[in-house]
Amino acid sequence: MFSNRVRIFIAFVFLLSLGVLVYFRIYELAVVAAMMIILLIWDYFRQGTLIVASKHFHEKDYDKTAASLNEIAKPEWLSKNRRGYYEFIYGGLCLQRQDFEEAEKHYEIAAQYPLRSVNDHVAALVSVANISIRRGNIEKAQAYLQLTEKHKDKITAKMKDVISRLQQELKTESRL
């Protein structure tokens, strides 16, 4: 929820208050200040700056999105739910920058983690299939579109339309 600068500032404030509270021997509140510092550190490693990055991504501010995502030093340390969303946003960012190879890699990783909804999970699968078609890897595209079949009844009509268009494109590609 916070950027790293905000986290550092808040931790510094709690560290100062911890020092003052220990000096005045108010140990109960000092323990609370120490717990808040620990919570901020835990939040950094498990949650990261994904909420900030997501906000920038939805506002189509891709430079700030990249900066927020790059603040996460070890994405593999993010919680399971956050890691998938990190990869999903990073894949979208790479897609916007037309780095299709990186986008495909990040969407593949995102599809392995739980996402916000089934529709997001299918969107990651469809994105990999779409990129694979564009790169000429028809077998991979077919495999990823096949994975979307088990979610057919839980996705939106728009996503169903995208899947059917990709399947039509695959049929025309395989005829060539």
C-alpha positions as protocol buffer text, in pm:
chain_id: "A"
residue {
  index: 1
  type: MET
  ca { x: 0 y: 0 z: 0 }
}
residue {
  index: 2
  type: PHE
  ca { x: 299 y: 228 z: 55 }
}
residue {
  index: 3
  type: SER
  ca { x: 592 y: 316 z: -161 }
}
residue {
  index: 4
  type: ASN
  ca { x: 932 y: 233 z: -19 }
}
residue {
  index: 5
  type: ARG
  ca { x: 1003 y: 597 z: 68 }
}
residue {
  index: 6
  type: VAL
  ca { x: 682 y: 621 z: 268 }
}
residue {
  index: 7
  type: ARG
  ca { x: 762 y: 293 z: 445 }
}
residue {
  index: 8
  type: ILE
  ca { x: 1109 y: 417 z: 539 }
}
residue {
  index: 9
  type: PHE
  ca { x: 969 y: 747 z: 666 }
}
residue {
  index: 10
  type: ILE
  ca { x: 703 y: 575 z: 877 }
}
residue {
  index: 11
  type: ALA
  ca { x: 957 y: 324 z: 1012 }
}
residue {
  index: 12
  type: PHE
  ca { x: 1187 y: 614 z: 1101 }
}
residue {
  index: 13
  type: VAL
  ca { x: 903 y: 788 z: 1289 }
}
residue {
  index: 14
  type: PHE
  ca { x: 828 y: 468 z: 1479 }
}
residue {
  index: 15
  type: LEU
  ca { x: 1198 y: 418 z: 1550 }
}
residue {
  index: 16
  type: LEU
  ca { x: 1221 y: 769 z: 1696 }
}
residue {
  index: 17
  type: SER
  ca { x: 909 y: 712 z: 1903 }
}
residue {
  index: 18
  type: LEU
  ca { x: 1054 y: 378 z: 2015 }
}
residue {
  index: 19
  type: GLY
  ca { x: 1366 y: 557 z: 2139 }
}
residue {
  index: 20
  type: VAL
  ca { x: 1163 y: 823 z: 2321 }
}
residue {
  index: 21
  type: LEU
  ca { x: 931 y: 566 z: 2476 }
}
residue {
  index: 22
  type: VAL
  ca { x: 1221 y: 353 z: 2600 }
}
residue {
  index: 23
  type: TYR
  ca { x: 1391 y: 665 z: 2738 }
}
residue {
  index: 24
  type: PHE
  ca { x: 1077 y: 753 z: 2936 }
}
residue {
  index: 25
  type: ARG
  ca { x: 1033 y: 386 z: 3032 }
}
residue {
  index: 26
  type: ILE
  ca { x: 693 y: 343 z: 2871 }
}
residue {
  index: 27
  type: TYR
  ca { x: 766 y: -11 z: 2764 }
}
residue {
  index: 28
  type: GLU
  ca { x: 411 y: -110 z: 2664 }
}
residue {
  index: 29
  type: LEU
  ca { x: 397 y: 157 z: 2394 }
}
residue {
  index: 30
  type: ALA
  ca { x: 758 y: 87 z: 2298 }
}
residue {
  index: 31
  type: VAL
  ca { x: 661 y: -271 z: 2220 }
}
residue {
  index: 32
  type: VAL
  ca { x: 376 y: -141 z: 2003 }
}
residue {
  index: 33
  type: ALA
  ca { x: 619 y: 85 z: 1814 }
}
residue {
  index: 34
  type: ALA
  ca { x: 857 y: -208 z: 1763 }
}
residue {
  index: 35
  type: MET
  ca { x: 570 y: -424 z: 1637 }
}
residue {
  index: 36
  type: MET
  ca { x: 474 y: -152 z: 1389 }
}
residue {
  index: 37
  type: ILE
  ca { x: 830 y: -145 z: 1254 }
}
residue {
  index: 38
  type: ILE
  ca { x: 823 y: -523 z: 1216 }
}
residue {
  index: 39
  type: LEU
  ca { x: 483 y: -501 z: 1045 }
}
residue {
  index: 40
  type: LEU
  ca { x: 616 y: -246 z: 795 }
}
residue {
  index: 41
  type: ILE
  ca { x: 911 y: -472 z: 714 }
}
residue {
  index: 42
  type: TRP
  ca { x: 686 y: -776 z: 679 }
}
residue {
  index: 43
  type: ASP
  ca { x: 449 y: -577 z: 457 }
}
residue {
  index: 44
  type: TYR
  ca { x: 739 y: -479 z: 231 }
}
residue {
  index: 45
  type: PHE
  ca { x: 841 y: -839 z: 170 }
}
residue {
  index: 46
  type: ARG
  ca { x: 493 y: -996 z: 148 }
}
residue {
  index: 47
  type: GLN
  ca { x: 288 y: -718 z: -18 }
}
residue {
  index: 48
  type: GLY
  ca { x: 542 y: -496 z: -190 }
}
residue {
  index: 49
  type: THR
  ca { x: 435 y: -187 z: -380 }
}
residue {
  index: 50
  type: LEU
  ca { x: 174 y: -365 z: -590 }
}
residue {
  index: 51
  type: ILE
  ca { x: -119 y: -147 z: -491 }
}
residue {
  index: 52
  type: VAL
  ca { x: 71 y: 165 z: -592 }
}
residue {
  index: 53
  type: ALA
  ca { x: 184 y: -1 z: -917 }
}
residue {
  index: 54
  type: SER
  ca { x: -171 y: -117 z: -989 }
}
residue {
  index: 55
  type: LYS
  ca { x: -304 y: 234 z: -940 }
}
residue {
  index: 56
  type: HIS
  ca { x: -47 y: 374 z: -1183 }
}
residue {
  index: 57
  type: PHE
  ca { x: -114 y: 94 z: -1433 }
}
residue {
  index: 58
  type: HIS
  ca { x: -489 y: 162 z: -1437 }
}
residue {
  index: 59
  type: GLU
  ca { x: -414 y: 532 z: -1486 }
}
residue {
  index: 60
  type: LYS
  ca { x: -195 y: 427 z: -1784 }
}
residue {
  index: 61
  type: ASP
  ca { x: 113 y: 586 z: -1628 }
}
residue {
  index: 62
  type: TYR
  ca { x: 354 y: 312 z: -1732 }
}
residue {
  index: 63
  type: ASP
  ca { x: 673 y: 484 z: -1619 }
}
residue {
  index: 64
  type: LYS
  ca { x: 547 y: 512 z: -1262 }
}
residue {
  index: 65
  type: THR
  ca { x: 416 y: 155 z: -1284 }
}
residue {
  index: 66
  type: ALA
  ca { x: 761 y: 31 z: -1380 }
}
residue {
  index: 67
  type: ALA
  ca { x: 922 y: 236 z: -1104 }
}
residue {
  index: 68
  type: SER
  ca { x: 680 y: 93 z: -845 }
}
residue {
  index: 69
  type: LEU
  ca { x: 735 y: -263 z: -965 }
}
residue {
  index: 70
  type: ASN
  ca { x: 1111 y: -215 z: -964 }
}
residue {
  index: 71
  type: GLU
  ca { x: 1095 y: -119 z: -596 }
}
residue {
  index: 72
  type: ILE
  ca { x: 1019 y: -484 z: -525 }
}
residue {
  index: 73
  type: ALA
  ca { x: 1365 y: -630 z: -485 }
}
residue {
  index: 74
  type: LYS
  ca { x: 1266 y: -997 z: -456 }
}
residue {
  index: 75
  type: PRO
  ca { x: 933 y: -1074 z: -628 }
}
residue {
  index: 76
  type: GLU
  ca { x: 970 y: -1440 z: -531 }
}
residue {
  index: 77
  type: TRP
  ca { x: 928 y: -1336 z: -166 }
}
residue {
  index: 78
  type: LEU
  ca { x: 585 y: -1185 z: -228 }
}
residue {
  index: 79
  type: SER
  ca { x: 286 y: -1373 z: -93 }
}
residue {
  index: 80
  type: LYS
  ca { x: 132 y: -1626 z: -329 }
}
residue {
  index: 81
  type: ASN
  ca { x: -165 y: -1402 z: -411 }
}
residue {
  index: 82
  type: ARG
  ca { x: 54 y: -1099 z: -471 }
}
residue {
  index: 83
  type: ARG
  ca { x: 312 y: -1278 z: -685 }
}
residue {
  index: 84
  type: GLY
  ca { x: 56 y: -1366 z: -950 }
}
residue {
  index: 85
  type: TYR
  ca { x: -72 y: -1012 z: -959 }
}
residue {
  index: 86
  type: TYR
  ca { x: 286 y: -879 z: -981 }
}
residue {
  index: 87
  type: GLU
  ca { x: 354 y: -1097 z: -1283 }
}
residue {
  index: 88
  type: PHE
  ca { x: 18 y: -1005 z: -1437 }
}
residue {
  index: 89
  type: ILE
  ca { x: 86 y: -631 z: -1411 }
}
residue {
  index: 90
  type: TYR
  ca { x: 445 y: -675 z: -1527 }
}
residue {
  index: 91
  type: GLY
  ca { x: 321 y: -873 z: -1828 }
}
residue {
  index: 92
  type: GLY
  ca { x: 78 y: -592 z: -1913 }
}
residue {
  index: 93
  type: LEU
  ca { x: 357 y: -338 z: -1879 }
}
residue {
  index: 94
  type: CYS
  ca { x: 583 y: -539 z: -2113 }
}
residue {
  index: 95
  type: LEU
  ca { x: 295 y: -573 z: -2357 }
}
residue {
  index: 96
  type: GLN
  ca { x: 247 y: -195 z: -2359 }
}
residue {
  index: 97
  type: ARG
  ca { x: 617 y: -154 z: -2432 }
}
residue {
  index: 98
  type: GLN
  ca { x: 589 y: -418 z: -2706 }
}
residue {
  index: 99
  type: ASP
  ca { x: 841 y: -647 z: -2540 }
}
residue {
  index: 100
  type: PHE
  ca { x: 644 y: -957 z: -2633 }
}
residue {
  index: 101
  type: GLU
  ca { x: 900 y: -1213 z: -2517 }
}
residue {
  index: 102
  type: GLU
  ca { x: 909 y: -1068 z: -2163 }
}
residue {
  index: 103
  type: ALA
  ca { x: 531 y: -1024 z: -2160 }
}
residue {
  index: 104
  type: GLU
  ca { x: 482 y: -1388 z: -2252 }
}
residue {
  index: 105
  type: LYS
  ca { x: 720 y: -1497 z: -1975 }
}
residue {
  index: 106
  type: HIS
  ca { x: 543 y: -1289 z: -1710 }
}
residue {
  index: 107
  type: TYR
  ca { x: 195 y: -1399 z: -1818 }
}
residue {
  index: 108
  type: GLU
  ca { x: 306 y: -1763 z: -1804 }
}
residue {
  index: 109
  type: ILE
  ca { x: 424 y: -1713 z: -1447 }
}
residue {
  index: 110
  type: ALA
  ca { x: 104 y: -1523 z: -1357 }
}
residue {
  index: 111
  type: ALA
  ca { x: -109 y: -1813 z: -1483 }
}
residue {
  index: 112
  type: GLN
  ca { x: 60 y: -2040 z: -1228 }
}
residue {
  index: 113
  type: TYR
  ca { x: -57 y: -1831 z: -931 }
}
residue {
  index: 114
  type: PRO
  ca { x: -403 y: -1743 z: -805 }
}
residue {
  index: 115
  type: LEU
  ca { x: -523 y: -1410 z: -940 }
}
residue {
  index: 116
  type: ARG
  ca { x: -799 y: -1177 z: -832 }
}
residue {
  index: 117
  type: SER
  ca { x: -1065 y: -1356 z: -1036 }
}
residue {
  index: 118
  type: VAL
  ca { x: -1109 y: -1644 z: -1277 }
}
residue {
  index: 119
  type: ASN
  ca { x: -1143 y: -1386 z: -1554 }
}
residue {
  index: 120
  type: ASP
  ca { x: -795 y: -1249 z: -1473 }
}
residue {
  index: 121
  type: HIS
  ca { x: -653 y: -1602 z: -1476 }
}
residue {
  index: 122
  type: VAL
  ca { x: -809 y: -1667 z: -1816 }
}
residue {
  index: 123
  type: ALA
  ca { x: -683 y: -1327 z: -1936 }
}
residue {
  index: 124
  type: ALA
  ca { x: -328 y: -1435 z: -1851 }
}
residue {
  index: 125
  type: LEU
  ca { x: -375 y: -1763 z: -2040 }
}
residue {
  index: 126
  type: VAL
  ca { x: -529 y: -1583 z: -2339 }
}
residue {
  index: 127
  type: SER
  ca { x: -245 y: -1330 z: -2343 }
}
residue {
  index: 128
  type: VAL
  ca { x: 12 y: -1609 z: -2364 }
}
residue {
  index: 129
  type: ALA
  ca { x: -189 y: -1772 z: -2642 }
}
residue {
  index: 130
  type: ASN
  ca { x: -220 y: -1443 z: -2831 }
}
residue {
  index: 131
  type: ILE
  ca { x: 152 y: -1369 z: -2807 }
}
residue {
  index: 132
  type: SER
  ca { x: 232 y: -1726 z: -2909 }
}
residue {
  index: 133
  type: ILE
  ca { x: 17 y: -1691 z: -3221 }
}
residue {
  index: 134
  type: ARG
  ca { x: 194 y: -1366 z: -3311 }
}
residue {
  index: 135
  type: ARG
  ca { x: 532 y: -1533 z: -3265 }
}
residue {
  index: 136
  type: GLY
  ca { x: 429 y: -1836 z: -3472 }
}
residue {
  index: 137
  type: ASN
  ca { x: 418 y: -2091 z: -3191 }
}
residue {
  index: 138
  type: ILE
  ca { x: 82 y: -2248 z: -3280 }
}
residue {
  index: 139
  type: GLU
  ca { x: 115 y: -2557 z: -3057 }
}
residue {
  index: 140
  type: LYS
  ca { x: 177 y: -2346 z: -2749 }
}
residue {
  index: 141
  type: ALA
  ca { x: -117 y: -2120 z: -2834 }
}
residue {
  index: 142
  type: GLN
  ca { x: -345 y: -2421 z: -2872 }
}
residue {
  index: 143
  type: ALA
  ca { x: -228 y: -2561 z: -2538 }
}
residue {
  index: 144
  type: TYR
  ca { x: -299 y: -2235 z: -2355 }
}
residue {
  index: 145
  type: LEU
  ca { x: -638 y: -2194 z: -2522 }
}
residue {
  index: 146
  type: GLN
  ca { x: -715 y: -2550 z: -2417 }
}
residue {
  index: 147
  type: LEU
  ca { x: -646 y: -2450 z: -2056 }
}
residue {
  index: 148
  type: THR
  ca { x: -916 y: -2182 z: -2081 }
}
residue {
  index: 149
  type: GLU
  ca { x: -1183 y: -2442 z: -2164 }
}
residue {
  index: 150
  type: LYS
  ca { x: -1232 y: -2553 z: -1804 }
}
residue {
  index: 151
  type: HIS
  ca { x: -1323 y: -2195 z: -1704 }
}
residue {
  index: 152
  type: LYS
  ca { x: -1572 y: -2132 z: -1989 }
}
residue {
  index: 153
  type: ASP
  ca { x: -1876 y: -2106 z: -1762 }
}
residue {
  index: 154
  type: LYS
  ca { x: -1712 y: -1863 z: -1516 }
}
residue {
  index: 155
  type: ILE
  ca { x: -1576 y: -1594 z: -1750 }
}
residue {
  index: 156
  type: THR
  ca { x: -1733 y: -1285 z: -1902 }
}
residue {
  index: 157
  type: ALA
  ca { x: -1887 y: -1272 z: -2248 }
}
residue {
  index: 158
  type: LYS
  ca { x: -1611 y: -1039 z: -2364 }
}
residue {
  index: 159
  type: MET
  ca { x: -1346 y: -1292 z: -2267 }
}
residue {
  index: 160
  type: LYS
  ca { x: -1542 y: -1569 z: -2440 }
}
residue {
  index: 161
  type: ASP
  ca { x: -1546 y: -1355 z: -2754 }
}
residue {
  index: 162
  type: VAL
  ca { x: -1169 y: -1303 z: -2736 }
}
residue {
  index: 163
  type: ILE
  ca { x: -1115 y: -1677 z: -2697 }
}
residue {
  index: 164
  type: SER
  ca { x: -1337 y: -1758 z: -2995 }
}
residue {
  index: 165
  type: ARG
  ca { x: -1156 y: -1501 z: -3211 }
}
residue {
  index: 166
  type: LEU
  ca { x: -821 y: -1652 z: -3116 }
}
residue {
  index: 167
  type: GLN
  ca { x: -951 y: -2000 z: -3195 }
}
residue {
  index: 168
  type: GLN
  ca { x: -1066 y: -1878 z: -3536 }
}
residue {
  index: 169
  type: GLU
  ca { x: -725 y: -1725 z: -3594 }
}
residue {
  index: 170
  type: LEU
  ca { x: -561 y: -2053 z: -3496 }
}
residue {
  index: 171
  type: LYS
  ca { x: -776 y: -2239 z: -3748 }
}
residue {
  index: 172
  type: THR
  ca { x: -671 y: -2004 z: -4026 }
}
residue {
  index: 173
  type: GLU
  ca { x: -304 y: -2023 z: -3919 }
}
residue {
  index: 174
  type: SER
  ca { x: -306 y: -2402 z: -3911 }
}
residue {
  index: 175
  type: ARG
  ca { x: -452 y: -2416 z: -4265 }
}
residue {
  index: 176
  type: LEU
  ca { x: -160 y: -2215 z: -4395 }
}
